[in-house]
Amino acid sequence: MKTIKGLLLASALASALAGAAVLKTDPARSSVTATFKQMGVPVEAKFKAFSAQIDYDAARPAASKASVEIQTASFDLGDPEYNKEVAKKEWFNAAQFPKATFVSTAIAPAGPGKLDVKGKLSIKGRSADVRFPLSVKTEGGKQVFEGQLPIKRLAFNIGEGEWKDTSMVADEVVIKFRVAAQ
């Protein structure tokens, strides 16, 4: 009798866990970029180093979780001198704050192939509750999660001193991301 109960319990547990699984991110098909305006001209930069942990269950999106960790020193503006500048204290202060993070607090269905995501974004020692739409599709056997999150850079103390002047670098930044995983 104990064996049957044990098998039933193990079977029930396996069934409950079957829908949700931590997906393995494909870095070659994933990206995180930031778009902002400098003196009115759009500039797009990318983060070269980041990782994502996605525990996604399409049948039960509310049970899903996600977290992202970005290496702030990997911010690439396409020029080594600019890259050194944005790693400094006035911008990302990558020596003291090497990582920016996002951790989901709620994921809800928002229509076919769409999710509404809430979570906590932390950059340069400051955190804020954020919310953004996320699209989900299957592409080449992988789940692809795409979205964008508008933020105000000054809310995270990005651009100190003379760089607080938003006529040089706009306060508005759009973080765009694409994470492919299976």
N, C-alpha and C positions, 0 to 999 in steps of 0.2 A: 504494500500500500504506500509506504514511504517513497518507493521508487517511482510510482505512478504520479504522486503529488509533485515530486521533484521534477519529473519530465514535463508535467503540465505547467509548472511555474517557469521552468526554463523556456518552454515553447512560447508562453505568453510574453515573457521578457524579450525574447528574440523577435517576436512579431512587433512589439512596441518599438523596438529599436531599428527595425528594418527600414522604415521610411526615412529616418534622419541619419545622415552620415556626414562627418567632416570631410569636405571636399579638398582635393589637392589642387592648389593654384598653379596655373601654367604661366610662368613669368614672361615667356616669349609672346604670349597673346594677351597680356594684361598691361595696363598703363594707368598712371595717375599724373595728371597735368594741372597746371594752374594758369589761368588767363586773367590778365589785368591790363590796365592802360597806364602807359608812361608818357606823360605830356600829350595825352589824347590819342596815342597810337597803341593799338592792341599788341600785347606781347604774350606769347605762350611759352611756358617753361615746363620741364618734366622732372619728376622725381625718378631717379634711376634705381633706387633701392627701396623696396617696400615688401611687406608680406601681408597676406590676408588669411584669416581663419574663417571659413564659412561652414556652418552646420545648417544645411537647408533641407527642408522637407516640403516638397510641392503640395502634398496632400494636407499638410498642417503648417502653413506658413507662420502662424503665431508661435509655434514651438521652435522656430528657427532662430539662429543667433549669428552674429557676424562681428569680427573685429579686424582692424587694419592698423598696422604699425609702419610708419614712414620714417626713413633716415633723413633728417633735415639737411645734413651735409651733402646729400645726393642731388639737391636741387640744381638743375642744369639749365642755364640761360643760353647755352651755346657758345660761351666765351669763358675761358679759364679765369680771367681777371674779375669778371662779373660774378662768377661762381664763388670766388674767394670772398668777395664783398658781401654777398648775401648770407654767408656762413658766419659773419661777424656779429658782435653783440647787438648792434643797431637793428639787425634784421632777424635771422633765426636764432642767433647765439647758439650755434650747433655744438660748441664745446660744453656748454652748461645744459642745453636741452637737445640732446642728440636725436630724440624721437618725437614725432607727432602721432597721436593715436585717435582712433575712433572705436567706440564700443557700443553696439546696439543695445537698446533697452526695450524696444518693441518693434515687431515686424507684423504688418497686417496686409491681407489681400486688398488690392485696389482695382480690380478688374482683370481680364485675361492678360497674363504676361506682365502684370504690374503689381508692385508692392509699395506700401507706405512705410518708411523706415524712420524710427526715432532713435536717438542715441546721444552720447556724450562725445564731443570733439575736444581734444586737449592739444594745444600748441603753445610752446614757449612758457609752460607753467600756468597757463590759463585754460579754464574749461568752460564750455557752453553747451547747453542742450540744443540739439539741431534736429531738423526733420526734412526729409527729401523723398521725392519719388524715385523708384528704382524699377528698371525694366529687366525682365528675365526671359531668356530665350535659349534654345538648344542650337548649337552651331558646331558641326564637325564632331559630334559625340560629347561635347562639353556644355556645361551650363555657363551662360554668359550673363553677367550682371553689369548693367550700365546705368550711370546716373550722373547728376551734377549737383553740387552744393554751393550756393552763393554764400560768401562770408564777408565780413568787414575785417580787414587786416589789423586795424588799430584796436579792435576788441581783443586781439591776441598779442598786442604790443609788438607787432611786426612793423618796423619802421619807426625807430626812436629818434630823438633829437630833431635835426633838420629834416629827417625823412617823414616826420608826422605831417608835413605839408602835402596835402592831397592834390595840389595843382601839379606837382611833379609826378607822383605815383598815386593813382586813384586808391581810395579806401576799398572799393569793391573788387573782390577776387572771386572767380568761379573755379572751384575745384571740380574737374571732370575725371571720371574713372571708368575703367572697363576691367572687369576681373573675369577671366576664363578659368574654369575649374571643373574637375570631374571626381 
